[in-house]
Amino acid sequence: MADQIVRALCLSGGIRILACNTSDLAREICLLQQTSATASIAMGRGLAGGALMGALLKTGQRIAMKFEGNGPLRKLLVEADSDGAVCGCAGNPAAEVEPLNGKWNVAELIGKAGFLTVSKDLGFGGQPYQGLVQLVSSEIGDDLAYYLTESEQTPSAVGLGATLDSDGQILVCGGFLVQTLPKADQAELDKVMERISKLPALSSILTQAGPEGVLKELFGDIPYTILESHDIFFRCGCSQEKVERALITIGVKDLAAMQVEDNGASVTCEFCRKTYSFDSDNLEQLIKRTTNRADE
């Protein structure tokens, strides 16, 4: 079954819950990034969080989340589109830390001193948006919930989970997002929060019943309706044209230095690891384009 996200609303209209399975996505990206065991858990959580945040977007919008702390991972970057496309990368994917009390120590890997930056491309002429909050736990889910509650004024709870198989690859990955809307009934909200506190392991629910099983566990006896569901998948937005535009921004002097000293240049996408190569003639063309742009 393909990775999927499901969005639901209680019938009283006050509680929105999203749940997703991102196991295949996380497995593919962790293999591309060559992540360590703990970095795979961090990446898996981040990708599930990105899928959930992307599902809140309107058509044509895009979101980027950067977790940047003082730990050895350095940064975790996740981007998501409104259509379900997600990608991610890490600053130092090979970084590793020892477990803490028998659990994955994602907080130490990311570092507890740092920031979460959320950038939104609202599309169709909308003004870009950027929010910044301090990392509160560096466990990713708590930080996303804090951002949504503080920066977007939508009280939220986020649960993210990932497990590895015997080969150290992602086995199961996914998460949920609970949001309180203006019409929320306090009694219903209390029930959901209590169920969150007693929720079985996400991996077991996702394995047995998928995202819809997570919704059933969280809503319990509260009536709800499923609003939509769609696939989640990996897609990188890199292209030859985008890399060329990036090279042009470094200026004629640096392009000429690459041409003379290195006889060319190569650029590797940090998300999909595809390498774009430019020989001396290619760089000469970029230099001319840069010069012509400066003369306009």
C-alpha atoms as one frame of an Amber mdcrd trajectory, in Angstrom:
protein
   0.000   0.000   0.000   1.281   3.451  -0.927   2.182   5.964   1.742  -0.917
   7.954   2.564  -2.249  10.809   4.651  -5.830  11.120   5.886  -7.528  14.274
   7.190 -10.625  14.126   9.391 -12.898  16.462  11.342 -15.145  15.678  14.301
 -18.825  16.241  13.531 -19.056  19.122  15.983 -16.417  20.878  13.883 -13.953
  21.711  16.632 -11.172  19.113  16.323  -9.142  18.327  13.217  -6.892  15.292
  13.074  -4.473  14.239  10.350  -2.645  10.901  10.310  -0.059   9.597   7.871
   2.048   6.584   6.961   5.355   7.667   5.403   7.325   4.409   5.667   8.304
   4.044   1.989   9.128   7.740   1.687  11.368   7.700   4.756  13.080   4.481
   3.708  13.885   5.878   0.251  15.209   9.197   1.513  17.271   7.657   4.326
  18.920   5.356   1.788  19.688   8.349  -0.453  21.070  10.325   2.472  22.973
   7.334   3.904  21.781   8.219   7.388  23.037   6.638  10.592  20.551   4.784
  12.799  19.621   7.760  14.982  19.680  10.127  12.000  17.234   7.770  10.251
  14.847   8.092  13.199  15.216  11.883  13.141  14.740  12.001   9.379  11.723
   9.709   9.575  10.074  11.913  12.182  10.880  15.027  10.181   9.452  13.607
   6.955   6.238  12.526   8.677   5.972  16.010  10.179   6.543  17.528   6.753
   3.795  15.393   5.227   1.374  16.532   7.941   2.297  20.198   7.511   2.044
  19.910   3.734  -1.483  18.546   4.033  -2.538  21.825   5.690  -1.558  23.802
   2.593  -3.781  25.015  -0.196  -3.242  23.915  -3.806   0.007  25.213  -5.256
   1.598  26.046  -1.908   4.870  24.744  -0.496   6.438  24.589   2.960  10.015
  24.172   4.169  11.013  23.338   7.746  14.573  23.635   9.030  15.548  22.230
  12.419  18.942  23.705  13.220  20.613  22.943  16.532  24.024  22.638  18.147
  24.151  18.842  17.845  26.262  16.781  15.412  23.441  16.498  12.837  23.748
  20.289  12.369  20.459  20.662  10.516  17.441  18.733   9.286  15.615  20.223
   6.306  12.236  18.968   5.080  10.184  20.391   2.216   6.611  19.477   1.295
   4.143  20.431  -1.425   0.369  20.593  -1.231   0.054  17.597  -3.598   1.811
  15.197  -1.192   5.385  15.475  -2.473   7.993  15.510   0.309  11.800  15.595
   0.372  14.416  15.983   3.060  18.122  16.120   3.826  20.478  16.379   6.792
  23.567  18.486   7.348  25.617  15.537   8.616  23.595  12.377   7.911  26.327
  10.075   9.228  26.245  11.690  12.688  25.434   9.299  15.525  24.863   9.490
  19.289  24.380   6.889  21.994  20.824   5.977  23.056  19.475   7.561  26.235
  17.703   5.282  28.705  17.210   2.722  25.964  15.573   5.200  23.570  16.736
   6.976  20.424  18.409  10.226  21.480  17.189  12.484  18.685  17.348  15.550
  20.933  21.110  15.201  21.417  21.630  14.470  17.732  19.896  17.717  16.704
  21.014  19.689  19.729  18.761  21.348  22.284  19.992  24.869  21.569  18.675
  26.018  18.226  15.735  27.071  16.127  12.950  25.778  13.933  12.406  27.923
  10.853   9.228  27.414   8.839   8.991  29.035   5.408   5.881  28.984   3.241
   5.580  29.704  -0.468   1.910  30.625  -0.742   1.899  30.597  -4.574  -0.319
  32.545  -6.959   1.262  35.868  -6.037   0.929  35.384  -2.283   3.582  36.900
  -0.042   6.109  34.343   1.301   5.807  33.668   5.020   8.520  32.761   7.523
   8.156  31.833  11.180  10.916  31.205  13.706  10.715  29.550  17.132  13.263
  28.131  19.517  13.564  24.364  19.736  11.704  23.269  22.872  12.752  19.615
  23.031  14.473  18.855  19.697  12.316  15.722  19.445  10.703  17.254  16.297
   7.053  16.541  17.155   7.066  18.802  20.227   8.794  21.533  18.245   6.229
  21.425  15.450   3.375  21.544  17.963   4.992  24.539  19.667   5.436  26.333
  16.338   1.798  25.767  15.318   0.520  26.877  18.697   2.751  29.938  19.076
   3.296  31.190  15.514   0.046  30.157  13.842  -2.152  30.480  16.934  -3.637
  27.009  16.439  -3.303  24.830  19.550  -1.837  21.554  18.324  -0.469  18.201
  19.402   1.906  16.244  17.186   2.985  12.616  17.464   5.720  11.247  15.209
   7.327   7.809  15.172   9.802   5.693  13.238  11.241   2.225  13.752  14.120
   0.397  12.089  14.431  -3.163  10.831  17.296  -5.535  11.602  19.356  -3.973
   8.791  19.015  -0.480  10.224  16.571   0.677   7.542  13.223   2.385   8.154
  10.575  -0.251   8.883   7.553   1.845   9.858   7.196   5.615   9.938   4.305
   8.023  10.350   2.535  10.418  12.637  -0.522  12.410  13.596  -1.499  16.042
  14.058  -4.366  17.122  16.306  -5.571  20.720  16.065  -8.120  22.613  18.133
 -10.422  24.815  16.042 -12.521  27.749  17.326 -15.671  25.631  17.788 -13.929
  22.966  19.871 -15.956  21.280  22.584 -13.811  21.074  25.721 -15.208  17.697
  26.742 -14.350  16.216  23.342 -10.906  17.805  23.438 -10.249  16.335  26.865
 -11.188  12.900  25.545  -8.779  13.196  22.611  -5.941  14.400  24.823  -6.522
  11.505  27.204  -6.431   9.062  24.305  -3.175  10.592  23.107  -1.654   9.965
  26.533  -2.671   6.295  26.347  -2.007   5.739  22.635  -0.289   2.440  21.765
   2.911   2.543  19.713   2.302   4.318  16.407   4.246   1.656  14.534   1.875
  -1.085  15.659  -1.246   0.925  14.753   0.119   1.865  11.331   1.182  -1.714
  10.610  -2.188  -3.170  11.545  -4.655  -0.482  10.429  -2.834   2.339   8.631
  -3.561   6.061   9.119  -7.299   5.462   9.451  -6.544   3.218  12.421  -4.720
   6.125  14.069  -7.801   8.313  13.566 -10.020   5.689  15.198  -7.675   5.430
  18.167  -7.586   9.190  18.665 -11.263  10.006  18.157 -12.567   6.999  20.083
 -16.331   7.392  20.449 -16.336  10.970  19.123 -18.213  11.054  15.765 -16.046
  12.242  12.884 -15.900  12.325   9.116 -12.927  11.789   6.783 -12.482  14.876
   4.624  -9.838  13.582   2.237  -6.922  11.254   1.743  -4.064  11.299  -0.726
  -0.731   9.632  -1.437   2.579  10.828   0.003   5.662  10.431  -2.192   9.235
  11.559  -2.724   9.907  14.243  -5.297  12.940  16.484  -5.586  12.494  19.906
  -7.140  16.021  20.210  -8.533  16.662  20.722 -12.257  19.398  21.828 -14.641
  17.729  25.220 -14.967  17.561  25.785 -11.194  21.221  24.842 -10.755  22.199
  27.217 -13.549  20.266  30.034 -11.889  22.029  29.276  -8.610  25.452  29.383
 -10.269  24.657  32.686 -11.954  24.003  34.250  -8.549  27.605  33.676  -7.420
  28.823  36.216  -9.987  31.215  36.456 -12.914  34.398  36.462 -10.805  33.707
  33.134  -9.106  32.417  31.535 -12.297  35.598  32.584 -14.101  37.703  31.146
 -11.275  35.914  27.793 -11.629  36.503  27.909 -15.364  40.217  28.649 -15.114
  41.241  26.821 -11.941  38.949  23.781 -12.080  38.140  23.669 -15.803  34.509
  23.165 -14.862  32.182  22.677 -11.931  29.872  20.073 -10.468  26.893  20.644
  -8.183  25.234  17.843  -6.212  21.647  18.258  -5.025  21.501  17.827  -1.254
  18.074  16.165  -1.472  18.300  13.558  -4.271  22.113  13.439  -4.627  21.952
  13.980  -8.387  25.095  15.656  -9.748  24.980  18.360 -12.411  28.242  18.860
 -14.300  29.375  21.996 -16.132  32.465  22.028 -18.354  34.431  25.125 -19.331
  32.132  25.904 -22.266  29.048  25.630 -20.054  30.575  28.055 -17.559  31.459
  30.464 -20.388  27.799  30.529 -21.386  26.786  31.221 -17.779  29.348  34.033
 -17.564  27.864  35.626 -20.685  24.335  35.315 -19.266  25.485  36.868 -15.996
  27.191  39.730 -17.827  24.186  40.362 -20.049  21.909  40.436 -17.011  24.175
  42.989 -15.300  24.088  45.197 -18.407  20.277  45.242 -18.596
